[in-house]
Amino acid sequence: MSNSTNLVVSTLCASAVAVVAALSFAPSTPAPAAPDPATNSIALERQLGELTERLAGLERELAARDAPVAARSAADVPTRADVERWVAEAVARRGDELGVAEAVGAAPFEIDRAVVELLEVGVNGGEAAIAIWARAREAGKVEELIAAFERRADADPRSADARADVGDAYVQAIIGAGDMLTQSLYGRKADDAYSRALELDPTHWRARFSKATGLTFWPDYLGKKPEAIEHFEILARQQEGSQPRPEFRATWIMLGNLYMQQGKEAEARSAWERGLAQFPNDPELSGKLGR
């Protein structure tokens, strides 16, 4: 799946979640399990018991020997205290090993590294981005990750891209949000970020498409569909004046669908015809027109 298709699909999915339900993602490959400390403690206790029995046998053997041997220096013979000290040291060493193993099995989530990785694949860029955001949720770092994108945009106040990235971050945060109130909050913040990006650059395709898509999922009684159509119409006019890009086709399809939902068949067919002029071999646009 191309990056442009990933963007469209991710935007559609996350926008729907913002209005209807929360989704959650599990990592595709579980982290290796760290050794069980309880199991190792049991093994060490068993070893201590065995050593204690051996010590008792040694003491009985020494008692039965002749006087010269019994008179040897106590320093030459392991005592119970010596054995217990050795076992305690072994337990401590084993505990250190377990701590290292646990650290390897659950590496800490690094915000700065995650930001770099997300910028490489697209903050809202499909499966790769979803996996990174899933790790952030597991580590309880979603808010910190969003804050990092906010700081990045604040540090470059003239960058529409950076502000649109903030919107994409909130869209991804919607996925897996625990309640409708949080989803609604993130949805409003995403919409605001896209609006601010468009203030900086009215031709910013990603910001306008994401904003328009989010508006289509609001309940009908809130009257957001006309605003969504307005944004898609702006995108359509901008697209007609530029070289076609793969992601442009989604604008035509969604614009036509919105018109059809409102019973405006002529406007819907016009949108799909305009799209087909840019993408003459697109099977979905052709199918919409019954060709």
BAFI-3210 file (N, C-alpha, C; in Angstrom, 3 decimals, decimal comma, padded with zeros to 6 digits):
// residues 291
n [1|2|3|4|5|6|7|8|9|10|11|12|13|14|15|16|17|18|19|20|21|22|23|24|25|26|27|28|29|30|31|32|33|34|35|36|37|38|39|40|41|42|43|44|45|46|47|48|49|50|51|52|53|54|55|56|57|58|59|60|61|62|63|64|65|66|67|68|69|70|71|72|73|74|75|76|77|78|79|80|81|82|83|84|85|86|87|88|89|90|91|92|93|94|95|96|97|98|99|100|101|102|103|104|105|106|107|108|109|110|111|112|113|114|115|116|117|118|119|120|121|122|123|124|125|126|127|128|129|130|131|132|133|134|135|136|137|138|139|140|141|142|143|144|145|146|147|148|149|150|151|152|153|154|155|156|157|158|159|160|161|162|163|164|165|166|167|168|169|170|171|172|173|174|175|176|177|178|179|180|181|182|183|184|185|186|187|188|189|190|191|192|193|194|195|196|197|198|199|200|201|202|203|204|205|206|207|208|209|210|211|212|213|214|215|216|217|218|219|220|221|222|223|224|225|226|227|228|229|230|231|232|233|234|235|236|237|238|239|240|241|242|243|244|245|246|247|248|249|250|251|252|253|254|255|256|257|258|259|260|261|262|263|264|265|266|267|268|269|270|271|272|273|274|275|276|277|278|279|280|281|282|283|284|285|286|287|288|289|290|291]
n.u [000,855|000,612|002,196|000,503|-002,005|-002,070|-002,229|-004,777|-006,465|-005,843|-006,666|-009,408|-010,223|-009,436|-010,876|-013,483|-013,462|-013,276|-015,840|-017,573|-016,515|-013,957|-010,793|-008,308|-004,849|-002,660|000,715|002,381|004,281|004,971|006,874|009,913|009,629|010,661|012,865|011,273|011,136|010,136|010,265|013,050|013,774|012,673|014,244|016,745|016,315|015,966|018,524|019,894|018,896|019,950|022,700|022,806|022,181|024,377|026,374|025,719|026,257|028,986|029,838|029,221|030,952|033,452|033,391|033,733|036,284|039,843|041,665|043,864|043,032|040,583|041,475|042,317|042,701|039,856|039,422|040,087|037,983|034,818|032,159|028,722|027,841|029,545|028,665|026,011|026,465|027,683|025,574|023,772|025,158|025,092|022,352|022,012|023,595|022,129|019,759|020,589|021,138|018,554|017,357|018,692|017,842|015,104|015,158|016,140|014,074|011,989|012,317|012,697|010,307|011,175|010,697|011,828|013,055|010,811|009,407|011,120|010,983|008,255|008,045|009,456|007,887|005,427|003,182|000,570|000,633|-000,284|000,283|002,890|003,049|000,892|001,834|003,897|002,472|000,922|002,841|003,453|001,058|001,026|003,172|002,208|002,655|001,408|000,336|002,700|004,034|002,370|002,684|005,335|005,166|003,608|005,392|007,335|005,942|005,398|007,952|008,500|006,759|005,760|005,420|003,303|003,255|004,329|002,334|000,173|001,092|000,697|-002,075|-002,399|-001,213|-003,040|-005,204|-004,277|-004,103|-006,738|-007,398|-007,819|-008,381|-009,821|-012,471|-015,535|-015,585|-012,875|-012,124|-013,679|-012,528|-009,872|-010,528|-011,556|-009,261|-007,577|-008,961|-008,728|-005,944|-005,557|-006,986|-005,399|-003,101|-004,045|-004,507|-001,924|-001,128|-003,199|-003,333|-002,568|-002,695|-002,948|-003,779|-006,279|-007,719|-007,773|-009,157|-011,628|-012,448|-012,736|-014,941|-017,007|-017,825|-019,223|-022,331|-025,422|-027,273|-025,770|-025,020|-022,624|-021,948|-022,315|-020,145|-018,023|-018,318|-017,761|-015,015|-013,996|-014,682|-013,041|-010,568|-010,901|-010,943|-008,373|-006,878|-007,494|-006,023|-003,422|-000,720|-001,764|-001,898|-001,582|-003,165|-005,165|-007,420|-009,113|-010,392|-012,258|-013,892|-014,976|-016,216|-018,213|-019,643|-020,643|-022,371|-024,195|-025,279|-026,815|-028,803|-028,252|-027,796|-026,916|-024,839|-023,148|-022,457|-021,161|-018,903|-017,575|-017,129|-015,360|-013,248|-012,622|-011,609|-009,100|-008,105|-008,297|-008,261|-009,185|-010,745|-012,682|-013,832|-014,866|-016,697|-018,488|-019,832|-021,086|-019,735]
n.v [-001,185|002,212|005,244|007,450|006,246|004,979|007,236|008,280|006,121|005,831|008,315|008,254|006,048|006,780|009,131|008,207|006,687|008,695|009,564|007,380|005,011|003,481|002,129|-000,437|-001,411|-004,151|-005,053|-006,575|-008,515|-010,218|-009,072|-010,620|-012,845|-012,110|-013,845|-015,731|-014,402|-015,636|-018,387|-018,712|-018,067|-020,162|-022,264|-021,501|-021,608|-024,338|-025,166|-024,056|-025,619|-028,110|-027,592|-027,010|-029,526|-030,946|-029,621|-030,296|-033,030|-032,929|-031,787|-033,850|-035,809|-034,661|-034,551|-037,210|-037,819|-038,180|-036,569|-034,840|-034,002|-032,810|-030,704|-028,866|-025,617|-023,482|-021,876|-023,340|-024,980|-025,027|-023,189|-023,171|-020,559|-019,586|-021,024|-020,169|-017,486|-017,626|-018,642|-016,525|-014,567|-015,695|-015,605|-012,830|-012,204|-013,556|-012,157|-009,689|-010,492|-011,168|-008,670|-007,352|-008,926|-008,383|-005,720|-005,770|-007,139|-005,311|-002,597|000,890|003,371|005,777|009,130|011,129|009,560|008,249|010,363|011,034|008,638|008,596|010,870|010,016|007,953|009,100|010,800|010,048|007,755|005,089|001,518|001,386|003,728|003,297|001,140|002,356|004,249|002,479|001,313|003,567|003,935|001,625|002,165|004,288|006,834|008,531|011,164|012,573|012,197|013,536|016,097|016,544|016,878|019,163|021,011|021,008|022,182|024,685|025,674|026,198|028,265|029,094|026,934|025,026|022,319|021,262|022,000|020,610|018,074|017,958|017,843|015,322|013,774|013,989|012,738|010,094|009,627|009,418|006,853|004,043|005,540|005,798|006,562|008,182|010,923|011,659|010,987|012,830|015,223|014,991|014,908|017,494|018,977|018,046|018,984|021,733|022,033|021,399|023,497|025,663|025,042|025,418|028,133|029,015|027,939|027,867|026,032|023,605|020,321|017,920|018,829|020,048|017,944|016,093|017,555|017,950|015,290|014,485|016,054|014,801|012,720|013,661|013,753|014,011|015,886|017,968|019,385|019,434|018,449|020,156|021,929|020,147|019,407|021,868|022,150|019,933|020,712|022,947|021,642|020,098|022,050|023,090|020,811|020,417|022,371|021,553|019,124|015,725|013,705|010,559|010,487|012,303|011,219|010,313|012,584|013,211|010,954|010,991|013,498|013,183|011,093|012,377|014,274|012,513|011,314|013,380|013,411|014,650|013,885|014,741|016,568|014,790|012,987|014,768|015,410|012,925|012,628|014,726|013,815|011,494|012,600|013,358|010,928|008,718|005,940|004,870|002,403|002,570|005,131|004,934|002,894|004,183|005,733|003,922|002,618]
n.w [000,000|-000,881|000,406|000,159|-000,058|002,414|004,063|003,423|004,126|006,871|007,853|007,327|008,914|011,560|011,896|011,869|014,190|016,058|016,350|016,681|018,064|020,170|019,191|019,605|019,432|019,262|019,736|016,945|017,343|020,235|023,048|024,149|026,897|030,190|032,470|035,088|038,232|040,558|040,043|039,871|042,499|043,961|042,999|043,969|046,728|047,016|046,359|048,509|050,609|049,941|050,174|052,868|054,018|053,106|054,516|057,144|057,074|056,623|059,015|060,828|059,917|060,420|063,180|063,846|063,300|064,028|066,776|065,926|063,401|064,027|065,446|063,681|062,204|062,426|060,290|058,083|057,504|055,952|057,300|058,542|058,341|056,378|054,116|053,938|053,419|050,917|049,396|049,639|048,244|045,724|045,179|045,068|042,835|040,894|040,990|039,952|037,343|036,494|036,569|034,489|032,343|032,356|031,703|029,083|027,829|027,910|026,600|027,198|026,105|023,798|023,393|021,656|019,696|018,693|017,534|015,410|013,921|013,254|011,674|009,521|008,403|008,240|010,236|010,449|008,948|008,176|008,582|009,706|011,238|012,949|014,471|015,941|017,437|018,892|020,574|022,047|023,434|025,023|026,647|028,022|026,997|025,208|025,497|026,033|023,631|021,820|022,872|022,207|019,433|019,424|020,572|018,606|016,458|017,565|017,723|015,113|013,845|011,360|009,793|007,991|007,574|009,982|011,783|010,731|011,244|013,989|014,055|012,846|014,818|016,932|015,720|015,553|018,262|018,936|018,240|020,121|022,346|025,582|026,145|025,041|025,551|025,683|023,082|021,657|022,549|021,558|018,866|018,373|018,890|016,878|014,619|015,053|014,817|012,108|010,959|011,724|010,314|007,714|007,739|007,610|005,177|002,656|000,584|001,499|001,105|002,656|005,208|004,615|003,435|005,558|007,501|006,186|005,882|008,566|009,280|007,922|009,495|011,615|013,452|011,606|012,567|013,512|011,365|009,766|007,274|004,923|005,317|005,096|002,401|001,218|001,803|000,387|-002,195|-002,516|-002,443|-004,771|-006,810|-006,493|-007,100|-009,791|-010,927|-010,822|-011,135|-011,340|-008,401|-006,713|-004,335|-004,850|-006,015|-004,020|-003,106|-005,146|-005,113|-002,482|-002,449|-004,411|-003,178|-000,874|-002,002|-003,168|-000,899|-000,006|-001,789|-004,200|-007,096|-009,621|-009,030|-007,746|-009,816|-011,466|-009,919|-009,892|-012,629|-013,119|-011,598|-013,021|-015,304|-014,518|-013,662|-015,725|-015,924|-013,608|-011,773|-009,716|-009,870|-012,424|-011,987|-010,281|-012,069|-013,543|-015,612]
ca.u [000,000|001,436|002,085|-000,679|-003,170|-002,027|-002,707|-006,225|-007,118|-005,676|-007,499|-010,792|-010,457|-009,334|-011,970|-014,674|-013,325|-013,498|-017,257|-018,397|-016,012|-012,511|-010,131|-006,998|-003,929|-001,665|001,911|002,313|005,193|005,115|008,242|010,352|009,323|011,814|012,826|010,346|011,908|009,628|010,819|014,462|013,883|012,403|015,421|017,833|015,991|016,252|019,983|020,318|018,584|020,915|023,983|022,685|022,287|025,780|027,145|025,472|027,006|030,398|030,091|029,225|032,173|034,571|033,318|034,138|037,702|040,753|041,904|044,668|042,243|039,578|042,140|042,745|042,152|038,481|039,436|040,277|036,762|033,642|031,134|027,364|027,763|030,204|027,796|024,863|026,930|027,894|024,263|023,206|025,839|024,578|021,010|022,160|024,060|021,022|018,804|021,114|020,942|017,134|017,064|019,191|016,965|013,841|015,386|016,268|012,774|011,045|013,090|011,874|009,823|011,904|009,867|012,549|013,225|009,498|009,104|011,913|010,431|006,947|008,256|009,947|006,822|004,182|002,595|-000,683|001,002|-000,611|000,639|004,113|002,709|-000,001|002,661|004,610|001,490|000,526|003,880|003,302|-000,068|001,427|004,109|001,569|003,392|000,698|000,280|004,049|004,368|001,634|003,330|006,563|004,782|003,172|006,603|007,980|005,192|005,591|009,314|008,523|005,369|005,340|005,369|001,999|003,507|004,495|001,039|-000,641|001,573|000,018|-003,411|-002,276|-000,909|-004,300|-006,017|-003,796|-004,416|-008,143|-007,428|-007,468|-008,808|-010,660|-013,867|-016,015|-015,222|-011,487|-012,127|-014,219|-011,519|-008,799|-011,067|-011,606|-007,886|-007,084|-009,610|-008,117|-004,587|-005,674|-007,409|-004,225|-002,216|-004,629|-004,270|-000,548|-001,028|-004,526|-003,227|-001,998|-003,652|-003,167|-004,555|-007,669|-008,370|-008,006|-010,223|-012,889|-012,815|-013,229|-016,271|-018,027|-018,245|-020,070|-023,753|-026,105|-027,998|-024,849|-024,926|-021,241|-021,748|-022,057|-018,778|-017,130|-018,410|-017,049|-013,567|-013,681|-014,779|-011,799|-009,528|-011,129|-010,480|-006,906|-006,339|-007,647|-005,001|-002,080|-000,454|-002,440|-001,174|-002,450|-004,122|-006,221|-008,636|-009,994|-011,206|-013,380|-014,796|-015,697|-017,095|-019,386|-020,415|-021,369|-023,499|-025,184|-025,964|-027,773|-029,775|-027,855|-027,165|-026,231|-023,570|-022,296|-021,906|-020,220|-017,646|-016,900|-016,668|-014,160|-012,181|-012,244|-010,801|-007,726|-007,705|-009,171|-008,238|-009,521|-011,931|-013,713|-014,544|-015,645|-017,830|-019,472|-020,550|-021,696|-019,015]
ca.v [000,000|003,400|006,165|008,289|005,430|004,828|008,475|008,370|005,080|006,139|009,464|007,798|005,173|007,498|010,096|007,456|006,314|009,880|009,804|006,216|004,013|003,413|000,911|-000,630|-002,211|-004,907|-005,248|-007,785|-009,534|-009,990|-008,957|-011,849|-012,872|-012,136|-014,995|-015,585|-014,327|-016,596|-019,704|-018,736|-018,062|-021,533|-023,080|-021,137|-022,151|-025,773|-025,313|-023,757|-026,792|-029,172|-027,219|-027,148|-030,952|-031,359|-029,061|-031,101|-034,277|-032,628|-031,588|-035,158|-036,516|-034,056|-034,925|-038,603|-037,994|-038,149|-035,268|-033,897|-033,399|-031,944|-029,529|-027,946|-024,264|-023,358|-021,171|-024,300|-025,761|-024,177|-023,202|-022,923|-019,142|-019,422|-021,547|-019,291|-016,264|-017,925|-018,751|-015,184|-013,883|-016,264|-015,049|-011,440|-012,185|-013,987|-011,050|-008,720|-011,050|-011,051|-007,269|-007,075|-009,610|-007,658|-004,462|-006,096|-007,557|-004,208|-001,385|002,082|004,088|007,033|010,106|011,760|008,570|008,003|011,505|010,865|007,515|008,979|011,827|009,259|007,139|009,865|010,734|009,319|007,102|003,690|000,464|001,696|004,729|002,662|000,332|003,255|004,796|001,388|001,221|004,739|003,678|000,607|002,787|005,428|008,017|009,202|012,607|013,116|012,184|014,655|017,329|016,720|017,451|020,538|021,830|021,120|023,160|025,999|026,123|026,581|028,748|029,354|025,664|024,364|020,877|020,938|022,120|019,478|016,897|017,977|017,303|013,878|013,150|013,875|011,717|008,791|009,473|009,017|005,393|003,463|006,381|004,965|006,968|009,086|012,287|011,851|010,973|014,108|016,247|014,848|015,259|018,955|019,491|017,741|019,919|023,042|022,015|021,471|024,860|026,530|024,751|026,038|029,569|029,228|027,556|027,421|024,964|022,405|019,263|016,965|019,461|020,258|016,642|015,507|018,324|017,641|013,911|014,461|016,651|013,900|011,741|014,270|013,431|014,889|016,979|019,068|020,162|019,599|017,940|021,244|022,428|019,143|019,549|023,098|021,880|019,042|021,503|023,725|020,691|019,710|023,146|023,147|019,644|020,600|023,300|021,013|017,780|014,703|012,855|009,409|010,732|013,198|010,491|010,193|013,803|013,097|009,893|011,412|014,612|012,602|010,335|013,319|014,804|011,449|011,156|014,472|013,305|015,509|012,941|015,459|017,073|013,630|012,501|015,777|015,243|011,722|012,899|015,561|012,939|010,585|013,370|013,310|009,525|008,044|004,478|004,472|001,537|002,973|006,274|004,417|002,144|005,124|006,274|002,808|002,324]
ca.w [000,000|-000,986|001,529|-000,011|000,295|003,871|004,670|003,245|004,931|008,287|008,180|007,360|010,065|012,825|011,987|012,257|015,600|016,874|016,529|017,013|019,009|020,320|018,746|020,229|018,630|020,024|018,930|016,139|017,878|021,671|023,542|024,815|028,325|031,086|033,382|036,209|039,480|041,537|039,706|040,234|043,954|044,410|042,680|044,871|048,053|046,979|046,422|049,872|051,423|049,632|050,756|054,331|054,334|052,911|055,612|058,335|056,914|056,808|060,440|061,486|059,516|061,136|064,594|064,010|062,970|065,187|067,397|065,137|062,318|064,639|065,995|062,627|062,301|061,945|059,012|056,992|057,324|055,678|058,340|058,052|057,994|055,077|053,059|053,792|052,771|049,499|048,760|049,556|047,148|044,468|044,988|044,654|041,449|040,045|040,920|038,997|035,997|036,169|036,286|033,148|031,387|032,284|030,982|027,667|027,327|027,875|026,387|027,432|024,921|023,681|022,697|020,549|018,637|018,096|016,668|014,182|013,162|012,720|010,588|008,367|007,788|008,240|011,572|010,285|007,706|007,962|009,528|010,443|012,251|013,925|015,375|016,852|018,375|019,791|021,601|022,919|024,329|025,995|027,592|028,659|026,540|024,112|025,756|025,880|022,214|021,227|023,341|021,433|018,146|019,702|020,748|017,294|015,674|018,189|017,412|013,700|013,753|009,984|009,076|007,909|007,720|011,402|012,454|010,273|011,972|015,288|013,795|012,629|016,113|017,673|015,047|015,995|019,685|019,025|018,163|021,404|023,468|026,444|026,309|024,015|025,889|025,254|021,625|021,197|022,836|020,575|017,553|018,267|018,812|015,533|013,701|015,272|014,262|010,651|010,624|011,868|009,178|006,516|007,847|007,165|003,763|002,207|-000,417|002,129|000,758|003,754|006,267|004,197|003,256|006,878|008,146|005,501|006,203|009,935|009,327|007,368|010,496|012,639|013,266|010,659|013,211|013,766|010,131|009,323|005,913|003,966|005,506|004,512|000,941|000,857|001,812|-000,731|-003,429|-002,592|-002,847|-006,163|-007,675|-006,412|-007,796|-011,230|-011,381|-010,556|-011,652|-010,524|-007,468|-006,405|-003,267|-005,311|-006,399|-002,863|-003,035|-006,079|-004,659|-001,283|-002,797|-005,051|-002,188|-000,018|-002,773|-003,337|000,387|000,126|-002,862|-005,316|-008,020|-010,699|-008,487|-007,478|-011,082|-011,946|-009,185|-010,364|-013,997|-013,001|-011,129|-014,093|-016,255|-014,013|-013,492|-016,700|-015,811|-012,238|-011,818|-008,764|-010,443|-013,556|-011,427|-009,749|-013,204|-014,250|-016,865]
c.u [000,889|001,235|000,837|-001,945|-003,237|-002,596|-004,216|-006,944|-007,025|-006,561|-008,959|-011,091|-010,458|-010,446|-013,255|-014,631|-013,632|-014,958|-017,988|-017,822|-014,513|-012,002|-008,828|-006,186|-002,935|-000,441|001,876|003,188|005,395|006,573|008,635|010,143|010,602|011,725|011,957|011,136|011,447|010,216|012,274|014,641|013,661|013,629|016,562|017,575|016,270|017,759|020,488|020,063|019,590|022,268|023,962|022,822|023,725|026,656|026,959|026,231|028,484|030,728|030,120|030,509|033,370|034,573|033,826|035,628|038,569|041,043|042,749|043,862|041,230|040,178|042,598|042,099|040,754|038,429|039,570|039,004|035,594|032,628|029,771|027,230|028,398|029,276|026,614|025,246|027,128|026,557|023,638|023,838|025,355|023,188|021,096|022,615|022,943|019,973|019,265|020,917|019,492|016,770|017,513|018,275|015,650|014,003|015,487|014,908|011,780|011,807|012,196|011,491|010,482|011,117|010,588|012,725|011,898|009,107|009,841|011,324|009,093|007,087|008,766|008,825|005,521|003,492|001,298|-000,554|000,765|-000,023|001,881|003,833|001,833|000,803|003,387|003,651|000,996|001,548|003,779|002,154|000,315|002,345|003,475|002,180|002,675|000,691|001,651|004,439|003,640|002,302|004,618|006,255|004,277|004,389|007,308|007,271|005,376|006,972|009,451|007,133|004,881|005,197|003,975|002,157|003,573|003,157|000,101|-000,204|000,928|-001,395|-003,381|-001,996|-002,189|-005,227|-005,586|-004,105|-005,869|-008,258|-006,972|-007,821|-009,878|-012,112|-014,223|-015,638|-013,803|-011,393|-012,599|-013,215|-010,399|-009,283|-011,118|-010,202|-007,265|-007,654|-008,998|-006,715|-004,628|-006,094|-006,230|-003,225|-002,728|-004,526|-002,873|-000,389|-002,380|-004,490|-002,682|-002,998|-003,974|-004,044|-006,017|-008,399|-008,707|-009,124|-011,574|-013,366|-013,376|-014,643|-017,354|-018,558|-019,045|-021,518|-024,451|-026,754|-027,099|-024,557|-023,517|-021,009|-021,531|-020,649|-017,767|-017,130|-017,642|-015,542|-013,172|-013,767|-013,536|-010,651|-009,661|-010,631|-008,962|-006,277|-006,421|-006,600|-003,587|-001,935|-001,115|-001,464|-002,118|-003,511|-005,293|-007,534|-009,621|-010,890|-012,450|-014,397|-015,631|-016,634|-018,373|-020,267|-021,248|-022,576|-024,599|-025,964|-027,016|-028,817|-029,470|-027,077|-026,388|-024,870|-022,601|-021,643|-020,912|-018,864|-016,884|-016,387|-015,382|-012,979|-011,685|-011,417|-009,335|-007,200|-008,563|-009,226|-008,622|-010,807|-013,034|-014,520|-015,407|-016,886|-018,901|-020,382|-021,186|-021,026|-018,131]
c.v [001,232|004,299|007,034|007,524|005,212|006,054|008,556|007,377|005,401|007,295|009,070|006,995|005,959|008,522|009,401|007,084|007,497|010,093|008,592|005,268|004,077|002,093|000,786|-001,552|-002,890|-005,056|-006,577|-008,894|-009,293|-009,929|-010,233|-011,760|-012,922|-013,354|-014,708|-015,552|-015,344|-017,976|-019,794|-018,736|-019,456|-022,417|-022,779|-021,651|-023,645|-026,025|-025,051|-024,947|-027,904|-028,855|-027,368|-028,602|-031,436|-030,841|-029,893|-032,425|-034,075|-032,451|-032,923|-035,923|-035,967|-034,469|-036,328|-038,820|-037,879|-036,725|-034,339|-033,210|-032,419|-030,662|-028,559|-026,577|-024,214|-022,673|-022,114|-025,055|-024,827|-024,321|-022,984|-021,465|-018,877|-019,836|-020,618|-017,969|-016,483|-018,008|-017,372|-014,399|-014,393|-015,723|-013,620|-011,344|-012,555|-012,884|-009,985|-009,193|-010,923|-009,616|-006,873|-007,688|-008,874|-006,365|-004,705|-006,438|-006,429|-002,895|-000,171|002,750|005,461|008,004|010,678|010,798|008,306|009,137|011,374|009,763|007,881|009,975|011,120|008,518|007,925|009,688|009,939|008,396|005,616|002,760|000,795|002,705|004,132|001,865|001,209|003,836|003,724|001,222|002,395|004,532|002,679|001,189|003,953|006,757|008,798|010,718|013,251|013,192|013,318|015,976|017,603|017,319|018,881|021,459|022,050|022,163|024,569|026,568|026,575|027,102|029,024|028,078|025,055|022,859|020,488|021,017|021,004|018,188|016,815|017,412|015,807|013,145|012,979|012,837|010,327|008,555|009,055|007,501|004,824|004,335|005,650|005,359|007,990|010,531|012,597|011,870|012,308|015,235|016,200|015,247|016,766|019,547|019,200|018,733|021,314|023,107|022,113|022,864|025,825|026,290|025,422|027,562|029,914|028,944|027,017|026,299|023,667|021,251|018,375|017,569|019,609|018,935|016,025|016,239|017,977|016,237|013,810|015,014|015,705|012,917|012,359|013,894|014,459|016,083|018,162|019,885|020,397|019,162|019,059|021,824|021,449|019,256|020,786|022,863|020,947|019,776|022,374|022,832|020,339|020,792|023,255|021,999|019,812|021,554|022,817|019,630|016,733|013,961|011,741|009,690|011,608|012,461|010,376|011,418|013,675|012,062|010,369|012,580|014,094|011,838|011,255|013,912|013,753|011,227|012,228|014,473|014,167|014,683|013,652|015,978|015,919|013,133|013,499|015,641|014,028|011,886|013,722|014,727|012,012|011,294|013,377|011,886|008,651|006,531|003,986|003,648|001,975|004,148|005,822|003,666|003,055|005,646|005,174|002,442|001,075]
c.w [000,000|000,214|001,409|000,327|001,791|004,562|004,592|004,138|006,412|008,704|008,272|008,609|011,367|012,979|012,399|013,723|016,500|017,178|017,066|018,037|019,093|019,801|019,512|019,364|019,548|019,162|018,207|016,662|019,355|022,076|024,245|026,313|029,142|031,984|034,583|037,511|040,505|041,301|040,125|041,741|044,516|044,183|043,650|046,289|048,114|047,081|047,844|050,794|051,204|050,269|052,286|054,757|054,186|054,049|056,882|058,256|057,128|058,289|061,184|061,157|060,267|062,605|064,836|063,773|064,224|065,601|066,551|064,049|062,886|065,157|064,924|062,811|061,716|060,601|057,833|056,661|057,036|056,794|057,702|057,598|056,633|053,941|052,830|053,119|051,284|048,752|048,590|048,416|045,794|044,142|044,478|043,209|040,503|039,904|039,944|037,571|035,559|035,828|034,907|032,109|031,232|031,510|029,490|027,072|027,218|027,790|026,583|026,120|024,893|022,812|021,473|019,377|017,929|017,152|015,343|013,307|012,525|011,576|009,333|007,645|007,615|009,574|011,557|009,076|007,594|009,001|010,350|011,553|013,341|014,945|016,388|017,887|019,347|020,912|022,578|023,904|025,409|027,064|028,343|028,254|025,439|024,302|025,580|024,407|021,486|021,608|022,574|020,060|018,312|019,828|019,413|016,440|016,240|017,867|015,960|013,327|012,344|009,160|009,129|008,077|009,196|012,134|012,016|010,946|013,354|015,125|013,612|013,938|016,933|017,040|015,493|017,471|019,884|019,038|019,506|022,591|024,272|026,551|025,241|024,292|025,430|023,746|021,072|021,402|021,812|019,181|017,354|018,147|017,451|014,524|013,827|014,667|012,742|010,203|010,705|010,743|007,909|006,555|007,352|005,674|003,300|001,172|000,183|001,992|001,954|004,848|005,858|004,014|004,609|007,608|007,529|005,854|007,621|010,041|008,819|008,403|011,648|012,384|012,380|011,342|013,552|012,514|009,610|007,864|004,893|004,088|004,924|002,987|000,469|000,798|000,664|-002,070|-003,607|-003,045|-004,318|-007,111|-007,654|-007,190|-009,313|-011,797|-011,144|-011,166|-010,752|-009,610|-007,043|-005,350|-003,715|-005,594|-005,244|-002,723|-003,904|-005,596|-003,473|-001,567|-003,459|-004,078|-001,295|-000,751|-002,913|-002,038|000,600|-000,994|-004,068|-006,337|-009,120|-010,232|-008,214|-008,761|-011,661|-011,256|-009,687|-011,785|-013,969|-012,525|-012,222|-015,162|-015,829|-013,916|-014,414|-016,570|-014,419|-012,225|-010,862|-009,298|-011,613|-013,053|-010,871|-010,873|-014,041|-015,545|-016,705]
res [m|s|n|s|t|n|l|v|v|s|t|l|c|a|s|a|v|a|v|v|a|a|l|s|f|a|p|s|t|p|a|p|a|a|p|d|p|a|t|n|s|i|a|l|e|r|q|l|g|e|l|t|e|r|l|a|g|l|e|r|e|l|a|a|r|d|a|p|v|a|a|r|s|a|a|d|v|p|t|r|a|d|v|e|r|w|v|a|e|a|v|a|r|r|g|d|e|l|g|v|a|e|a|v|g|a|a|p|f|e|i|d|r|a|v|v|e|l|l|e|v|g|v|n|g|g|e|a|a|i|a|i|w|a|r|a|r|e|a|g|k|v|e|e|l|i|a|a|f|e|r|r|a|d|a|d|p|r|s|a|d|a|r|a|d|v|g|d|a|y|v|q|a|i|i|g|a|g|d|m|l|t|q|s|l|y|g|r|k|a|d|d|a|y|s|r|a|l|e|l|d|p|t|h|w|r|a|r|f|s|k|a|t|g|l|t|f|w|p|d|y|l|g|k|k|p|e|a|i|e|h|f|e|i|l|a|r|q|q|e|g|s|q|p|r|p|e|f|r|a|t|w|i|m|l|g|n|l|y|m|q|q|g|k|e|a|e|a|r|s|a|w|e|r|g|l|a|q|f|p|n|d|p|e|l|s|g|k|l|g|r]
***
